[in-house]
């Protein structure tokens, strides 16, 4: 049996709008076989629990999606086994997840059932203090990200003044015609799954594009902020959905409403935007440079402003990343309050029984 493949992504992000969640798109209630929400404090083993389920299913030949935490990209917020429509999700703050159709679709596993309450209560003062500090530090980080975004937005507006929109629309129309000219409008629209391919993390900018852009053809749209790559992608997304194709839409880590990447699996086609902050390490079928549509006189006239904006953006964003790293360090410190008071043997038994159930779902799905 060949091992399954892993795809990595983020269901939530630290953005200019604060923490932004696309959790509802991980696995819909309508299609899910089972959604298991895992609750518990820092260090109780939620991420490890999910990683072990994922590793076991990979070994059994199932493809697995690892949903990473933007506040600790080495930790998981979820694991999805798409072939059997099963997901395990971290249901704790800031992305609180509770069952929507308890028993029928989803349920809770509370790892707090396996801790020594008296032992943890002895650390009550420290837990309250550190938890408050984590919240304060993240709020500060979000203010910095929002401040950095103002410099990004100013540059985006300046560059937009010099864009040749006719060329943007012509290029987009050509792509749509090549992909969908024979498709027409489908009797049923395709579905859109919205997530993040990248995130602003304690380790800086992190992206998993190489695991997501696995289609036969990958179009690379190069372009600075303001070159309308997101408008082009939005039009392509609309055409794909109208022709009945399901689409994975991946959004900007800074602005969670800005579309950056598309995967149209049924067509074997992906689109990715490329700039100085993220670039996919994949073989491009075609590279389209939207920077060529900018009036160079605009760039020359506002060169000093654009350089200043970039310098300030990078400086303030580095401060934001430092704040996120500080919040993570405090969160990691809180794990020391919980780990000595956990019954990990009982958690292992819970893991084994949960894995057995997941395998039962797989057998039912495959039969």
BELQUI-V443811 format. One line per field, one symbol per residue. ss: DSSP state (h for helix, s for strand, l for the rest). phi: phi as a letter, one per 30 degrees, with the letter a starting at -180 (. if undefined). A space follows every 50 residues. Layout:
# BELQUI-V443811
ss: ???
phi: ???
This chain:
# BELQUI-V443811
ss: lllllssssslssssllsssslhhhllllllllssssssllllllhhhhh hhhhhhhhhllllssssssllsssssssssshhhlsssssllllllllll lslllssssshhhhslhhhhhllhhhhhhhhhhhhhhhhhhhhhhhhhhh hhhhhhhhhhhlslhhhhhhhhhhhhhhhhlllllllllllssssslsss sllsssslhhhhllllssssssllllllhhhhhhhhhhhhhhllllssss slllllllsssssshhhlsssssssllslllllllsssshhhhslhhhhh hlhhhhhhhhhhhhhhhhhhhhhhhhhhhhhhhhhhhhhllslhhhhhhh hhhhhhhhhhhhhhhhl
phi: .dddccccacdbadbdcidbccedcdadedcddabcccckddidjddded dddddddddcjddbcccddddaddcccabbcedchbbcbdccedcdbbec beidbbacccdddccdddddddcedddddddddeddddddeddddddddd dddddededddcdddddddddddddddddbecdidddbddccccbccbac bdcjdbbbeddcccddcbdccdldejciddddddddeeddddcjddbccc cdddbdccdbbbbcdecibbbbcbadcabddbdddacccdddccdddddd dcedddddedddeddddddddddddddddddddddddcedcccddddddd ddddeeddddddddddd
